[in-house]
Amino acid sequence: MFSSIKLISFTQFNFFFFSIFLFLASQYDAVSLNSDKSTLLRLKTSLSDPTGVLSSWSPSSSHCSWYGVHCDSNSRVVAVNITGAGDGNRSSHPCSDFGMFPLYGFGIRRGCLGFKGSLFGKFPSLISELTELRVLSLPFNGLEGSIPQEIWSMEKLEVLDLEGNFISGYLPFKFQGLRNLRVLNLGFNKIVGVVPNVLSSLESLEVLNLASNDLNGSVPGFVGKLRGVYLSFNQFSGVIPEEIGENCGKLEHLDLSANSLVEDIPKSLGNCSGLRTLLLYSNLLEEGIPVEFGNLKNLEVLDVSRNTLSGSIPRELGNCKELSVVVLSNLFDPVGDVGFATLNDELNYFEGSMPEEVVLLPKLTILWAPMVNLEGSFPRSWGACGNLEMVNLAQNFFTGEFPNQLGFCKKLHFLDLSSNNLTGQLSEELHVPCMTVFDVSVNKLSGSVPDFSNNSCSPFPLWNGNLFETDDVTTPYASYFSSKVRERTLFTSLGGAGLSVFHSFEQNNFTGIQSLPIAHDRMEEKSSYTLLVGENKLTGPFPTYLFQKCIGLDALLLNVSYNMLSGEIPSNISRMCRSLKFLDASGNQISGPIPSTLGDSVSLVSLNLSRNRLQGPIPTHLGQMNDLKFLSLADNHLSGSIPPGLGNLYSLQVLDLSTNSLTGEIPNFIENMRNLTDVLLNNNNLSGHIPAGLANVTTLSVFNVSFNNLSGYLPSNSSLIKCSSAVGNPFLSSCRGVSLTVPSANQQGQIDENSPIASQPTGKNDNGFSAIEIASITSACAIVSVLIALIVLFFFTRRWKPNSRVGGSAKREVTVFTDIGVPLTFENVVQATGNFNASNCIGSGGFGATYKAEISQGILVAVKRLSVGRFQGVQQFHAEIKTLGRLHHPNLVTLIGYHACETEMFLIYNYLSGGRAKEFFAAGLWDAGPENDLVEVLHLAVVCTVDSLSTRPTMKQVVKRLKQLQPPSC
């Protein structure tokens, strides 16, 4: 009985306790729900929201229905996801413009176009009150300040995404929360300092993005255990730690580009079997590409460009069967393009040829390796090449026959093999008509450019919007390289837009070309077409056959210069190609008159017919070409006056009519051509006055009317039009002292008796020289004198700065790395050098002179005053010197501080007294000797800094000499 009663009582107690628990829990949930809503409303109040992003956050509605808020089944807030529009006044941003940081963000990049607006204000700590929060994603807004400690203490947070804000301060060296954090995305902020080791304790962390901050120090070794690592566009220095490759089985994306990493690429990275993209461009890495990279079976993108790598390209890369993008060099600077200081402008310098195993990779899509010293026979076997789209092996030293096997690569639309030593003829099976870029210029190719048989093209790839939306890693690179090449084409320089096709056959030995090698499919797309066939051996009449297929083009740019074309310009040329924008037929043997109907080519922007055999007058009808910016008819046999119709060319920038037989006066309409930059009328028979209004053409930078019959005075208020621009005009009153020729027979008026050659206008002088010979000798002497004066002036202004005064209104600040016990200011440093007086100069090298400076009693420093012109700019200088300021070694002088502005740069080092060679070497090294070899190494280092490039040894010479000095035991 007792036991049963006891059991009943215990059961009733449990029921009572459970009821109380449910009641309290329901009350707690209600409080928590209200707390979440209250926290969000306070969050809204704490931020500036000019575009009403949070307009739906109303007290009268459920917080789970608010924009960017996500709740669980219990209405607790588990995610706040509000992407800004990227309008936070950043100078460069990766979300709104994919042209910015074009190679950043494999696996994580997204856009921000189409979003409502941005939130602004200090990053709020009250977010930590959302205790169930798993995802906090506020990218591309305008949030400022450091991340509060309360955020680092959140227990359940899995994603912290604040990319593209203005977050500043340091990353914490210790915190207790975030044990479930999977994604830490703080890229494109203003975070400084080092990456703390405490992040290695986040066992769940998979993605770490700290790209484009101001972080420095070493790359942390623990990142190898993550899945995605993005540390590009920072100031990391030192070596890439071997530790990364010791536990990297999950690593898929590793981006360490655009830092200051040195020494060799660790072989251990070959252990990262899951690695898909490896970006190491724009560092200072040395040695070769590790052969261990052949173990990266899943590698899709390898970019090691813009380093100082050497050695041979490993054949083992042929084992990377997924490899689709191989970038070994890049003449475009992806760092400088986005406004960052470029820490180096280096190119890799490989040995040997391109391994056949690489070009036979089954998924190879982009092979980019211009100017990397590759040599030997060009790869002949390219396999099926079914995925190959872009190949750039320009500016190398390849020899052998042109690889016509590339005709089997059906998707190939970009091929640049220019500036090699390729021979042979082109096959008609090549898909040249479908290629957007085909450049074989500056080789030794021969024969005729074929009338290529393939005229059916696959659609041209269009790269718009978010190039990272798909899993195709080749698209960003293809878009980047295509856009950079296009920016440098002639068509773009003339202001063109839209699809551009570029084919260059220049500087070869081609003897003919049948027609425009562009497919009808490409012309139907209203594209522009640039065809360059200059400097070959083309013969025959003016190539009107090249105009017969241009009807479907928006623009045709044609260069047939410096061939052996002859005959006359056809009168119907304007009707043959209405879309002709650029025509360069200079340096041929074209004769006859310029047809007046050429003026009907109203689409022309540039016309160059110089160095031919044209004769007769300049047609006034040429003035109808309203868009013309460049006109050169120089070095022909044209006669008559300059037609007044040219005054209608208001867009004209360059007018070159030099070296003809033009007569009459310089027309006054030139005064009204306000876009002119170059006017060359020299070596004609022009007479009369120089129009005074030319002094008001502020755009004018080049002006030459030398060797005419001009008279009167130079425009008095012009700083450009000087006697040096009008030599050989003896009747110019203000330039009689520099006249270098006699007047021609048809000149009118008296010869000035004071002219140095006026007494003998014709015939021989007493020494047997004719007047023309005298003029030639005098001209040569004058030119040499001017060159000498310019050289002296150059060296005087560039090198003899110790005697100049320091002045100007530049910002006078000294950045100090090491405290020497006394303050360092611009004024006391300059004063201590005696205003850079030569008496304090203790040495001079390739980058400037060094001065001894006693800052205070007994405190000596060495101040190296740098030649400003040797650096690309103050921004680059700041970046490089800050890197040097972190280096400390007993065998290196210590960089104490520096000053840099547009007009003055100097470095402050510790002063080494004595000057004996022994003091440059570590203790014991000098005694180990041999001393002569050590002194030779020191001498070699000094010679590497001399001014003269002819005296300065090449890197190969340095390495060779060091190997000679190397002890046998090494």
C-alpha positions, 0 to 999 in steps of 0.5 A: 500500500505504501509503495503504491501511494508513493508511486502515485505521488511521484507520478503526480509530481512529474506531471506537475513539474512538466506542466510548469516546464511547458508553461515557462518554456512558452513564456520564454519563447514568447519573450524570445520572439518579442526580443528578436523583433525588438532587436531587429527594430533597434537594428533598423534605427541604428543604421542609415537607410536612404533607399528604404531597404528596410521599409518592410520592417514595420512593428505592425507586421510579423518580423519573419515576413520582413525583407532579408529576415528568415525564421525557423519553425518557432519564428526565431530569427536564424538568418539576416541576409541583406545584400547591398547595391555596392554603392558605398562610394568604393573606388573599386568594387567586385560586385557591381562591375565584373571588370574589376578584379576580373579573376577573383572569387572562384567558388564564391563570387556573386553580383549585387546588381538589381538590389535596392540599395545599401545600408550605412553606419557603424557595425551594430553589436546588438546583432549578437542578441539574436541568439539563434542566428546562423547566417549573418550576411550583409555584403556590399553595404556601407558598414563601418568600424570594427567587428564588435567582440560580441559578434565573435562570441556568438555560439550558433553563427555559421556564416559571417559575410561582411564582404565589400563594406568598410570594416576596419581594425584588427582581427581578434587574437582570441575569442570564445564563440563561433565554434560552428562557423563555416564561412568567414567572408571579410573580403574587400574591407579595411582590416589591418594587421596579421591573420591570428592563429586563433582562427585555426581553432575554428574546426568547422571553418570551410571558407576564409575570404580576406581578400583586398584588405591591408593584411600583412605578415605571413600566410597562415599555414592552417588554411590548407585544411579549409575548402576555399582560401582567398587572401589576394590583394593584400600585403602578405610577405615571406614564403608560402608555408609548406604546412598548407600542403600537409593537410589539404585534402579538402582544399579546392580553391587557393588564391594567394595572388597580388601579394609579396610572397617570395622564394619557391612554390612549395612542393607540398601543394602537390598533395592537395588532390582536391585542388581545382583553382590555384592562383599565385599571380603577381608575387615575387616567387622564384625557381620553377613550377614543382613537378609535384603539381602533376599529382593535382588530378582535379586541377582546373586553373593554374595561374603563376604569371607575373612572378620570377619563375624559371626552369623548364615547364614540367611535363608532369602537368600533362597528368592533370587531366582536368586542367583547362586554364594554364596561365604562365605569363600575363602582359596585362596587369590584373593588379594595376587595373584595379587601382592597387600599387603594382609591387612588381612588373616581372615576367617568368623566364622559362627554359626550353620548349612547351611540353607536348604533354601540356598541349595534349591535355584533353580539357585544355581551353586556354593556354596563355604564355607570351614572352616567357623565353620559350624556344625550340620547335613549336608543338606540332601535335595538339591531339583532338583539341576539342575544347581549345579556345584561346592560345597565346604563345606570342613573343617567344623564340619558337622555330619550325613550320607553322602548326597547321594542325590547329585547323582541327581545333574547331572551337579555337577563336583566339590564336596569337603566335606573333613575334616568333620565328615560324616558317612555312605557309598557312593552310586553308583548313585553318578556321581563320575566318571564324577567329576573333583574334588571329595574329601571326605577325612578325614571323617568317611565313611565306606564300599567299594568305589562303582563301580559307575554306571554312565559312561556317562559325559557331556562335561567338561567346558573349560574356555578360553579367555574373561570369561566376554563376556557373561552375565553368572556371574558364569563362572569367579568364576567357572574358578577361583576356578577350576584353584586355586584347580588345582594349588595345586594338586599333578599332577601340582606340578610334572609339569603336564599340561592339564585337571586334575581329582582329587578324594580323599578317604583318611583317612576314613574306606573304606575296598575296591575299585573295579576299577579306578572311572573315566569315559571313557569319561574323559580318552578319553580327555587325562586327568591326574587322581589323585586317593588317597585312602591312610590311609583306611582299604584296604586289599588283594594283590597289587592293580593291578586292579587299573591299568586296565583302565588307557590306555587312561590317560596321567598320573595316580597318585596313592596313596594307602599308609598306608593300609593293602595291602600284597603280592608281586609287580607283575612283569608285573606292567610296562606293565599294566599302561604306564602312571603311574607317581606317585605311593605311596604304603608306609606303607603296608605289601608288601613283596618279591623282587622289580621286575627289570621290575619296571624299565620299568615304565619310566613315573614314576616321584615319587616312594615311597615303604617305610615302607613295607617288601621288601627284596633282592637287589635294581634292577639296572634296576631302573636306566632306569626311567629317569624322576624320581625325588623322590625315597624312599625305606626306612624302608624295608629289602633290602640288597646288595649294592647301584646299579650303575644304580641309577647313571642314575637318573639325574632328581632325587631330593630325594633319601631315602634308609634309614633303610635297610641292605644295604652294600658296599660303597656310590657310587661315582656317587652321586657326579654327580647327580646335582639335589639332594636336599635330600640324606638319607642313614642312618641306614644301614651297609654302609662302606668306605668313604663319596665321597668328591665330594658331597660337590660340589652338591650345591642343597643338603639341607638334608644329613644323613649317620648316623649309618653306618660303614663309615670311613675316613673324612667328606668332608672338604669344605662342610657346610652341611655335618657335624658330626651331619649328620653322628653320629653313625660312630665310624671310621669317624676320624673327628667325633670321639667325637660325635660317639654315637654307637659301631661298628657292628660285621662286621666292619674292623680295630681297635676301637679307644681307645679314643672313649667314649664307645670303652672300652666296645663294647659288653655286659653289663657295671658296672651298668647293661646297654648294649652298645645298651642301652648306645647308646640309652640313649646317643642319647636321651640326645644329641637330647634333648640337641640340641633341647634345644640349638635350642630353646634358640638360637631361643628366643635369636635371636627373642626376645633379640634384644634390646642388638643388634646393628642396622646396615645393608645396608637397606634403612633408611627412616622414614615415618611421619604422624604427625609433632611434630616440629622436624625432624624424621630420622632413625638415630635420632630415634635410637640414642634417644632410646640409640640404643634400649638399655634395660635401655630405655625399658618401656614395651614389648608385643606380637609384640616387645618391646617399648622404650622411646625416647627423640628426642629433648629437652622436646619432648618425643615419644614412639618407638615400635620395632617390631619383623620382623618375625611376618609380611608377608613382608615389603609390607604388613607392609606398607599397614597396617601401612598406614591405621593405620596412618589415624586413630585419636581418643582421646582415641588412641595413635597417630601413628606419623610415622614408619620405615620398611625394611627387617631387621628393623621395628618400630613404633613411637607413642606419649608418655603417661607419668604417666602410671596410668590406668585413662589416658587410658579412656575418660574424665568422663568414669573413674569417672562413673566407676566402676574402677575395671571393667575398669581396667579389660578391660584394663588388657584384652587388654594387655593380648591379646598382649602377646607372648604365644599363650597358655596365649593369650585368644581366641576371644570367651573368650574375648567376654565372659569376656566383656559380663560379664563386661557389665553394666546392662543398656546396 
